[in-house]
């Protein structure tokens, strides 16, 4: 009995709506492969919210976070975010115990954990430190320690998990004595050697000590609550394991914002002393400091884009607000270079700088020429989610870069219609208005030059009113043509990998022809190709006419594919003339 296949292989169309953003965020990992985000809640959990970057007079608008909200609100579904942060080489961990005060990397927040000095002539004893796991000023927050004491019997204490710490209070005629012991250590009601009493002893109180740790960022937003933690490494929820600097699981690595590092030679009893609240208090608060923001350059954007090269399911890239973060056009050039790389299969969505007049927008576009990029103008006014009517220092509206909105519209158009449909004449759902109203005369000047305008039309709302690439090549004038060919190329590339190292003969050629023909036929049926018949819509040639004997001898398999792509009706023309009553048709 032998199994065989009587049908050609199939090609599955790739996703065209997966997007990647690069730029600064409040929190999150730097220099790592990003995780897929499917909602703003995912972004907020890893990268923080929409609060401004930095603080005080140096605070700047968090353009990327606002653009993530716009992306999902406009219809986007899958997003990657690569955080940019100035790092020279490997990001060092802060060392608060070094002799030199400048040791370590000041971009990470940290705070010492000390045993208070017993007297005025004694020095505090350092036992460890809490530190942020990622860089940034947002980690200059607070860690609140609550030591919880639960009454226990001697029998229950003997059955406690390994590494448990107990506080034993022995009362007698000479007063009461309090000391600590962990499970496995011995006591007889005093500090001398012995074992736990077999039963409860009158005048002896045994309490199980555990920790509850609450973490907050610099704005007071919760970053995690960890309960039932132990003081000793033998404890299964030891503080040093739960808040370890190196997490074993990817989810813990992304969600655990702070780490605890214990100095060598420190005992569980010393750690308990350092974390114990002051007399009369119920909690002990540690305030982290040293986390800082720094000026970005195109170098950090290049590093983030380099990381995104390893993700082959991204079709759209953007750097929302980069023209304000890095004033020159270097980031724009980096996005274009990234999209133009061989087998990248991506298009870059570019922002014109903020506060440009139409002539300035045209001048900005004049220095860009790429069939793998599209430029949008002007910026978009939206409600400010951080607006507080009781705080006159906050604005009710924000002016945001258009790329985040447009990427979401790309995704929405792909899902509702298809990548072959031009992502234009689409409503910008979350826009209040545009930074500048573009009129017909300005549209007629900017659109042919490759500047896609966002416009307001009475009765039709705010819309994307352009679908041009930034290319001077008329063959690749339209965004949908460029993106559709990227879709075809990547789909055929992935769907024909089975042919590599197959016998390069007529049987392989016929199989490949049938595979690609079936794929393109479905595209024609779905309305993506022009023509009344399949023969008018596409052709696939793979035979002796496309390959010479030299090609065969050198292992080359060559297939020629032609498609009649549908271009958008950019200029709709109606011709109207007068007709007399007695005119004959």
C-alpha positions as CSV (number, residue, x, y, z in Angstrom):
1,X,0.0,0.0,0.0
2,X,1.5,3.3,-1.1
3,X,0.3,6.8,-0.5
4,X,0.6,9.4,-3.3
5,X,-0.7,12.8,-4.2
6,X,-2.6,13.6,-7.4
7,X,-3.1,17.3,-6.8
8,X,-0.7,20.3,-7.0
9,X,0.6,22.1,-4.0
10,X,-1.4,25.1,-2.7
11,X,-0.2,28.6,-1.9
12,X,-1.7,30.4,1.0
13,X,-1.8,34.2,0.9
14,X,0.3,35.8,3.6
15,X,-0.9,38.4,6.1
16,X,-0.5,42.0,4.9
17,X,-1.8,43.9,8.0
18,X,0.8,43.0,10.6
19,X,2.5,46.3,11.6
20,X,5.7,47.3,13.5
21,X,6.3,50.6,15.3
22,X,9.7,51.7,16.5
23,X,10.2,54.5,19.0
24,X,10.6,55.5,22.7
25,X,8.1,54.2,25.3
26,X,7.8,54.7,29.1
27,X,8.8,51.1,30.0
28,X,9.7,47.8,28.5
29,X,12.7,45.8,27.2
30,X,15.4,47.2,25.0
31,X,17.3,45.3,22.3
32,X,15.0,42.2,22.4
33,X,12.7,40.5,19.9
34,X,9.3,42.1,20.6
35,X,6.2,40.2,21.4
36,X,3.0,40.4,19.3
37,X,0.4,42.8,20.6
38,X,-3.3,42.4,19.8
39,X,-4.7,45.3,21.9
40,X,-3.7,48.4,23.7
41,X,-3.9,46.5,27.0
42,X,-1.1,44.3,25.8
43,X,1.0,47.4,25.0
44,X,0.2,49.0,28.4
45,X,1.2,45.9,30.3
46,X,4.7,45.7,28.7
47,X,5.5,49.2,27.6
48,X,3.5,51.5,29.9
49,X,0.6,53.8,29.2
50,X,0.2,57.2,27.5
51,X,1.8,59.4,30.1
52,X,4.5,61.7,28.9
53,X,8.1,60.5,28.6
54,X,10.3,62.0,31.3
55,X,9.1,64.5,33.9
56,X,8.9,68.1,34.7
57,X,10.0,70.7,32.1
58,X,11.7,68.0,30.0
59,X,8.6,65.8,29.6
60,X,7.7,65.0,26.0
61,X,4.5,63.7,24.4
62,X,4.5,59.9,24.2
63,X,3.7,59.8,20.5
64,X,4.2,56.0,20.1
65,X,1.7,55.1,22.9
66,X,-0.9,57.4,21.5
67,X,-0.3,56.0,18.0
68,X,-0.8,52.5,19.3
69,X,-4.3,53.5,20.5
70,X,-5.0,55.1,17.2
71,X,-3.8,52.0,15.3
72,X,-6.1,49.6,17.1
73,X,-9.0,52.1,17.0
74,X,-8.7,52.5,13.3
75,X,-8.9,48.7,12.7
76,X,-5.4,47.3,13.3
77,X,-5.2,43.9,14.8
78,X,-1.5,42.8,15.1
79,X,1.3,45.0,16.2
80,X,5.0,44.7,17.2
81,X,6.7,47.5,19.1
82,X,10.5,47.8,19.2
83,X,11.5,50.2,22.0
84,X,14.4,52.7,21.3
85,X,16.7,53.7,24.1
86,X,20.3,55.0,24.1
87,X,22.5,52.0,25.1
88,X,26.2,51.9,24.5
89,X,27.2,48.2,24.2
90,X,25.6,45.9,26.9
91,X,23.4,47.7,29.4
92,X,25.2,47.4,32.7
93,X,23.4,46.7,36.0
94,X,23.5,49.4,38.6
95,X,26.0,48.7,41.4
96,X,25.0,50.7,44.5
97,X,27.7,49.0,46.5
98,X,30.7,50.0,44.4
99,X,33.3,52.3,45.7
100,X,33.0,54.6,42.8
101,X,29.6,56.5,42.8
102,X,29.5,56.5,39.0
103,X,29.7,52.7,38.6
104,X,26.9,51.0,36.8
105,X,24.4,52.4,34.3
106,X,22.4,55.4,35.6
107,X,19.6,54.6,33.1
108,X,18.3,51.9,35.4
109,X,16.6,52.9,38.7
110,X,17.7,51.2,42.0
111,X,17.7,51.6,45.8
112,X,19.7,50.1,48.6
113,X,18.2,47.7,51.2
114,X,19.9,48.4,54.5
115,X,19.9,47.2,58.1
116,X,19.6,50.4,60.2
117,X,22.5,51.1,62.4
118,X,22.2,50.0,66.0
119,X,23.6,53.2,67.4
120,X,24.8,56.6,66.4
121,X,28.4,55.4,66.0
122,X,27.5,52.5,63.8
123,X,27.0,52.3,60.0
124,X,24.1,50.8,58.2
125,X,24.6,47.3,56.8
126,X,23.8,46.8,53.1
127,X,22.1,43.5,52.4
128,X,21.0,44.0,48.8
129,X,19.1,46.3,46.4
130,X,15.9,46.6,44.5
131,X,16.5,47.7,40.9
132,X,14.5,48.2,37.7
133,X,14.9,45.4,35.1
134,X,14.7,47.8,32.2
135,X,16.0,51.4,31.8
136,X,13.9,54.5,31.9
137,X,12.7,57.3,34.3
138,X,9.3,55.6,34.6
139,X,11.0,53.1,37.0
140,X,11.8,55.7,39.6
141,X,8.8,54.4,41.5
142,X,8.2,52.8,44.9
143,X,8.3,49.3,46.4
144,X,6.2,48.8,49.5
145,X,7.0,46.0,51.8
146,X,4.4,44.5,54.2
147,X,5.6,41.9,56.7
148,X,2.7,39.6,57.5
149,X,2.7,37.5,60.7
150,X,0.3,34.5,61.0
151,X,-0.1,32.6,64.2
152,X,1.1,29.0,64.1
153,X,1.2,26.0,66.3
154,X,4.4,24.1,66.9
155,X,2.9,21.1,65.0
156,X,2.0,23.3,62.0
157,X,5.4,24.9,62.1
158,X,7.0,21.5,61.8
159,X,4.9,20.8,58.6
160,X,5.6,24.2,57.0
161,X,7.4,24.4,53.7
162,X,11.2,24.5,53.6
163,X,12.8,27.8,54.3
164,X,9.9,29.3,56.3
165,X,10.8,31.9,58.8
166,X,9.1,32.0,62.3
167,X,9.1,34.6,65.0
168,X,9.1,32.8,68.4
169,X,8.2,34.8,71.5
170,X,8.9,33.1,74.9
171,X,7.3,34.6,78.0
172,X,8.6,33.8,81.5
173,X,9.0,35.1,84.9
174,X,12.0,37.2,83.7
175,X,10.0,38.8,80.9
176,X,9.7,37.8,77.2
177,X,12.3,36.9,74.6
178,X,11.8,37.2,70.9
179,X,14.0,35.5,68.3
180,X,13.8,34.1,64.8
181,X,14.2,30.7,63.4
182,X,13.6,29.0,60.0
183,X,12.2,25.6,59.6
184,X,15.0,23.1,60.2
185,X,16.7,25.3,62.7
186,X,16.3,24.2,66.4
187,X,15.0,26.0,69.5
188,X,13.7,25.0,72.9
189,X,12.1,28.3,74.0
190,X,15.4,30.1,74.2
191,X,18.2,30.8,71.8
192,X,20.0,27.6,72.9
193,X,20.2,24.5,70.8
194,X,17.2,22.2,70.8
195,X,14.1,21.3,68.7
196,X,10.6,22.6,68.2
197,X,8.4,21.5,71.2
198,X,6.3,18.5,70.4
199,X,3.2,20.4,71.4
200,X,2.1,23.9,72.1
201,X,3.9,25.3,75.2
202,X,2.2,27.8,77.5
203,X,3.8,31.2,77.2
204,X,5.3,30.5,73.7
205,X,3.9,32.3,70.6
206,X,4.9,31.1,67.1
207,X,4.3,33.4,64.1
208,X,4.9,32.6,60.4
209,X,6.5,35.6,58.7
210,X,5.9,36.3,55.0
211,X,6.3,39.2,52.7
212,X,3.8,41.1,50.5
213,X,5.5,43.4,47.9
214,X,3.7,46.1,46.0
215,X,5.4,47.8,43.1
216,X,4.5,51.2,41.5
217,X,6.0,53.3,38.8
218,X,6.9,57.0,39.0
219,X,3.2,58.0,38.4
220,X,1.9,55.7,41.1
221,X,0.6,53.2,38.6
222,X,0.7,49.6,39.9
223,X,3.3,47.3,38.4
224,X,2.6,44.2,40.4
225,X,1.7,42.7,43.7
226,X,3.5,39.6,45.1
227,X,2.3,37.9,48.2
228,X,3.4,35.0,50.4
229,X,7.1,35.6,49.7
230,X,9.8,34.0,51.9
231,X,13.2,35.2,53.3
232,X,15.3,32.1,52.7
233,X,16.5,30.6,49.4
234,X,15.0,27.3,50.4
235,X,11.5,28.9,50.3
236,X,9.6,28.1,47.1
237,X,8.5,31.7,46.9
238,X,11.8,33.3,48.0
239,X,11.9,37.0,47.4
240,X,15.1,36.6,45.3
241,X,13.5,34.0,43.0
242,X,10.1,35.7,42.4
243,X,11.9,39.0,41.7
244,X,14.9,37.5,40.1
245,X,17.1,39.6,37.8
246,X,17.1,36.7,35.2
247,X,13.6,35.2,34.8
248,X,13.1,31.7,33.5
249,X,9.9,32.4,31.6
250,X,9.3,35.0,28.9
251,X,6.0,36.1,30.4
252,X,7.6,36.8,33.8
253,X,10.5,38.5,32.1
254,X,8.2,41.0,30.5
255,X,5.7,41.5,33.3
256,X,8.1,41.7,36.3
257,X,9.3,45.3,36.4
258,X,11.7,45.2,39.4
259,X,14.3,42.7,40.6
260,X,15.8,42.1,44.0
261,X,19.6,41.3,44.2
262,X,20.9,40.0,47.5
263,X,24.6,40.4,48.5
264,X,26.5,37.3,49.1
265,X,26.8,36.1,52.7
266,X,23.5,37.6,53.9
267,X,21.3,35.4,56.0
268,X,17.5,35.2,56.1
269,X,17.5,36.8,59.5
270,X,19.5,39.8,58.2
271,X,17.1,40.2,55.3
272,X,14.2,40.2,57.6
273,X,15.8,42.9,59.7
274,X,16.4,45.1,56.6
275,X,12.8,44.7,55.4
276,X,11.1,45.1,58.8
277,X,9.1,48.4,59.1
278,X,10.1,51.0,61.6
279,X,8.6,51.0,65.1
280,X,5.0,52.0,64.9
281,X,4.7,51.5,61.1
282,X,3.0,48.6,59.3
283,X,5.0,48.9,56.0
284,X,8.4,49.9,54.7
285,X,8.7,51.9,51.5
286,X,11.7,51.9,49.2
287,X,11.9,54.7,46.6
288,X,14.0,54.0,43.5
289,X,16.1,56.6,41.8
290,X,18.6,56.9,39.0
291,X,16.3,55.9,36.1
292,X,16.8,58.4,33.3
293,X,15.8,59.3,29.8
294,X,18.3,60.4,27.2
295,X,18.3,62.1,23.8
296,X,17.6,59.7,21.0
297,X,19.3,59.7,17.6
298,X,18.9,57.6,14.4
299,X,21.4,55.1,15.8
300,X,18.8,53.8,18.3
301,X,16.1,53.6,15.6
302,X,18.6,51.7,13.4
303,X,19.2,49.2,16.2
304,X,15.4,48.7,16.7
305,X,14.9,48.2,13.0
306,X,17.7,45.7,12.9
307,X,15.9,43.6,15.5
308,X,12.7,43.7,13.4
309,X,14.5,42.0,10.5
310,X,14.2,38.7,12.3
311,X,10.3,38.9,12.1
312,X,9.2,37.7,8.7
313,X,5.4,38.4,9.2
314,X,5.6,42.2,9.3
315,X,4.3,44.0,6.3
316,X,4.0,47.7,7.5
317,X,6.6,49.7,9.5
318,X,6.4,53.2,11.0
319,X,8.1,55.3,13.5
320,X,5.3,57.6,14.8
321,X,6.6,61.0,15.9
322,X,10.2,60.4,14.9
323,X,10.3,63.6,13.0
324,X,9.8,65.4,16.4
325,X,12.1,63.2,18.4
326,X,14.9,63.3,15.9
327,X,14.6,66.6,14.0
328,X,16.6,65.6,10.9
329,X,15.3,63.2,8.3
330,X,17.7,60.4,9.3
331,X,15.0,58.2,10.8
332,X,12.9,58.6,7.7
333,X,15.8,57.4,5.6
334,X,16.4,54.5,8.0
335,X,12.8,53.4,7.5
336,X,13.1,53.5,3.8
337,X,16.3,51.6,3.8
338,X,14.8,48.9,6.0
339,X,11.8,48.5,3.7
340,X,13.9,48.3,0.6
341,X,16.1,45.4,1.8
342,X,15.9,42.3,-0.3
343,X,13.0,40.0,0.6
344,X,11.8,42.4,3.3
345,X,8.3,42.6,1.7
346,X,7.5,45.7,3.7
347,X,6.3,49.3,3.1
348,X,7.2,52.2,5.3
349,X,4.5,54.7,6.3
350,X,6.2,58.1,6.8
351,X,5.2,61.2,8.8
352,X,5.7,64.7,7.5
353,X,7.1,66.9,10.3
354,X,4.7,68.8,12.5
355,X,3.5,72.4,11.8
356,X,4.4,72.3,8.0
357,X,2.8,74.5,5.4
358,X,2.0,72.8,2.1
359,X,5.1,74.2,0.5
360,X,7.3,72.9,3.3
361,X,5.6,69.5,3.0
362,X,6.4,69.4,-0.7
363,X,10.0,70.4,0.0
364,X,10.3,67.6,2.6
365,X,9.0,65.1,0.0
366,X,11.4,66.4,-2.6
367,X,14.3,64.6,-0.8
368,X,12.5,61.3,-0.7
369,X,12.2,58.9,-3.6
370,X,11.2,55.3,-2.9
371,X,8.6,52.8,-4.2
372,X,8.6,51.2,-0.7
373,X,7.3,54.2,1.2
374,X,4.3,56.5,1.4
375,X,4.2,60.0,3.0
376,X,1.2,61.5,4.8
377,X,0.4,65.1,5.7
378,X,-0.8,66.9,8.0
379,X,-0.8,65.8,11.6
380,X,-4.1,64.8,13.3
381,X,-5.9,66.4,16.3
382,X,-7.5,63.9,18.8
383,X,-8.8,64.0,22.4
384,X,-6.2,63.9,25.1
385,X,-6.8,60.8,27.3
386,X,-4.8,62.4,30.1
387,X,-6.9,65.6,30.1
388,X,-7.9,66.7,33.6
389,X,-10.4,69.5,33.7
390,X,-9.3,70.4,37.2
391,X,-5.7,70.7,36.0
392,X,-5.1,73.7,33.8
393,X,-1.7,72.4,32.9
394,X,-3.2,69.6,30.7
395,X,-4.6,70.2,27.2
396,X,-7.9,68.8,26.1
397,X,-6.5,67.9,22.7
398,X,-3.4,66.4,21.2
399,X,-1.7,66.8,17.8
400,X,-0.4,63.4,16.7
401,X,1.5,62.1,13.7
402,X,-0.6,60.4,11.0
403,X,1.4,57.2,10.6
404,X,-0.3,55.3,13.5
405,X,-3.7,56.1,12.2
406,X,-2.8,55.3,8.6
407,X,-1.3,51.9,9.5
408,X,-4.6,51.0,11.2
409,X,-6.5,52.1,8.1
410,X,-4.2,50.0,5.9
411,X,-5.0,47.0,8.1
412,X,-8.7,47.8,8.1
413,X,-8.9,48.1,4.3
414,X,-7.0,44.8,3.9
415,X,-9.4,43.0,6.2
416,X,-12.6,44.5,4.8
417,X,-11.7,44.5,1.1
418,X,-8.2,43.3,0.3
419,X,-4.6,44.5,-0.1
420,X,-5.4,45.3,-3.8
421,X,-7.8,48.0,-2.7
422,X,-6.2,51.5,-2.4
423,X,-6.2,52.5,1.3
424,X,-7.7,55.9,0.5
425,X,-11.2,57.6,0.7
426,X,-11.2,55.9,4.2
427,X,-12.6,57.6,7.3
428,X,-10.1,58.5,10.0
429,X,-12.4,57.4,12.8
430,X,-10.7,58.9,15.8
431,X,-9.7,62.3,14.4
432,X,-11.4,65.5,15.7
433,X,-9.9,67.4,12.9
434,X,-6.6,67.9,11.1
435,X,-3.7,70.2,12.1
436,X,-4.3,72.1,8.9
437,X,-7.2,72.1,6.4
438,X,-5.9,71.2,3.0
439,X,-8.0,72.7,0.1
440,X,-8.5,71.6,-3.4
441,X,-5.7,73.7,-4.8
442,X,-3.2,72.5,-2.3
443,X,-4.3,68.9,-2.9
444,X,-3.8,69.3,-6.7
445,X,-0.2,70.5,-6.0
446,X,0.8,67.9,-3.3
447,X,-0.9,64.7,-4.5
448,X,0.9,64.4,-7.9
449,X,4.2,65.1,-6.1
450,X,3.6,62.0,-3.8
451,X,2.3,63.7,-0.6
452,X,-0.9,61.9,0.5
453,X,-3.2,64.5,2.2
454,X,-5.6,64.0,5.0
455,X,-8.7,66.1,4.3
456,X,-12.0,67.1,5.8
457,X,-15.2,67.0,3.6
458,X,-18.4,68.5,4.8
459,X,-21.0,65.7,5.3
460,X,-18.3,63.0,4.7
461,X,-16.0,63.6,7.7
462,X,-12.2,63.3,7.9
463,X,-10.7,61.1,5.3
464,X,-7.4,59.8,3.8
465,X,-7.4,61.4,0.4
466,X,-4.3,60.0,-1.3
467,X,-2.8,56.6,-2.3
468,X,0.6,57.5,-3.8
469,X,4.0,56.1,-3.0
470,X,7.0,58.3,-2.6
471,X,8.4,57.1,-5.9
472,X,9.0,59.0,-9.1
473,X,8.6,55.7,-11.1
474,X,5.1,55.8,-12.7
475,X,5.0,52.0,-12.7
476,X,4.9,52.1,-8.9
477,X,2.9,55.2,-8.4
478,X,0.2,53.7,-6.2
479,X,0.4,52.3,-2.7
480,X,-2.0,49.4,-3.4
481,X,0.0,48.3,-6.4
482,X,3.2,48.2,-4.4
483,X,1.6,46.4,-1.5
484,X,-0.2,43.9,-3.7
485,X,3.0,42.9,-5.5
486,X,4.7,42.5,-2.1
487,X,1.8,40.2,-1.1
488,X,2.1,38.2,-4.3
489,X,5.9,37.9,-4.1
490,X,5.9,36.8,-0.5
491,X,3.0,34.4,-0.9
492,X,4.6,32.7,-3.9
493,X,8.0,32.7,-2.2
494,X,6.7,30.9,0.9
495,X,4.3,28.7,-1.0
496,X,6.9,27.2,-3.4
497,X,9.7,26.4,-0.9
498,X,8.8,22.7,-1.4
499,X,10.3,23.0,-4.9
500,X,13.9,23.7,-3.7
501,X,16.2,20.7,-4.5
502,X,13.5,18.9,-6.4
503,X,14.5,17.3,-9.8
504,X,14.5,20.3,-12.2
505,X,12.5,18.8,-15.0
506,X,9.2,18.9,-16.8
507,X,7.3,17.3,-13.9
508,X,8.5,20.0,-11.5
509,X,7.7,22.7,-14.0
510,X,4.2,21.5,-14.5
511,X,3.6,21.2,-10.7
512,X,4.8,24.8,-10.1
513,X,2.7,26.1,-13.0
514,X,-0.4,24.5,-11.6
515,X,0.3,25.7,-8.1
516,X,0.8,29.4,-9.1
517,X,-2.0,29.3,-11.6
518,X,-4.5,28.1,-9.0
519,X,-3.4,30.8,-6.6
520,X,-3.7,33.6,-9.2
521,X,-7.0,32.3,-10.4
522,X,-8.4,32.7,-6.9
523,X,-7.0,36.2,-6.9
524,X,-8.8,37.0,-10.1
525,X,-12.1,35.5,-8.8
526,X,-11.8,37.8,-5.7
527,X,-11.5,40.8,-7.9
528,X,-7.8,41.6,-7.4
529,X,-6.9,41.3,-11.1
530,X,-8.1,43.0,-14.2
531,X,-9.6,41.1,-17.1
532,X,-12.8,39.4,-18.2
533,X,-11.0,36.0,-18.4
534,X,-8.2,34.4,-16.5
535,X,-6.1,34.6,-19.7
536,X,-6.4,38.4,-19.6
537,X,-5.7,38.6,-15.9
538,X,-2.4,36.7,-15.6
539,X,0.0,34.2,-17.2
540,X,2.5,31.7,-15.8
541,X,5.4,30.4,-17.9
542,X,7.8,27.8,-16.7
543,X,9.3,25.7,-19.4
544,X,12.2,25.6,-21.8
545,X,11.4,29.1,-23.0
546,X,12.3,30.5,-19.5
547,X,15.3,28.4,-18.8
548,X,18.4,27.7,-20.9
549,X,20.6,24.6,-20.6
550,X,23.1,26.8,-18.7
551,X,20.4,27.6,-16.2
552,X,19.6,24.0,-15.7
553,X,23.3,23.1,-15.4
554,X,23.7,25.7,-12.7
555,X,20.6,24.6,-10.7
556,X,18.5,27.6,-11.6
557,X,14.7,27.2,-11.8
558,X,13.1,30.2,-13.5
559,X,9.4,30.9,-13.7
560,X,7.9,34.0,-15.4
561,X,4.7,35.4,-14.0
562,X,2.6,38.3,-15.3
563,X,-0.4,39.9,-13.6
564,X,-2.8,42.7,-14.6
565,X,-3.1,44.6,-11.3
566,X,-6.1,46.9,-10.8
567,X,-5.2,50.6,-10.3
568,X,-7.4,52.9,-8.3
569,X,-9.8,55.3,-10.0
570,X,-7.9,58.4,-8.7
571,X,-9.5,60.9,-11.1
572,X,-13.2,60.2,-11.7
573,X,-14.4,62.0,-14.9
574,X,-18.0,62.5,-16.0
575,X,-18.6,64.0,-19.5
576,X,-21.8,65.9,-19.7
577,X,-23.2,67.5,-22.9
578,X,-26.4,69.1,-24.2
579,X,-28.8,67.1,-26.2
580,X,-31.7,68.7,-28.2
581,X,-35.1,67.2,-28.1
582,X,-35.1,66.1,-31.8
583,X,-31.6,64.8,-31.8
584,X,-31.1,61.3,-33.2
585,X,-28.9,58.8,-31.4
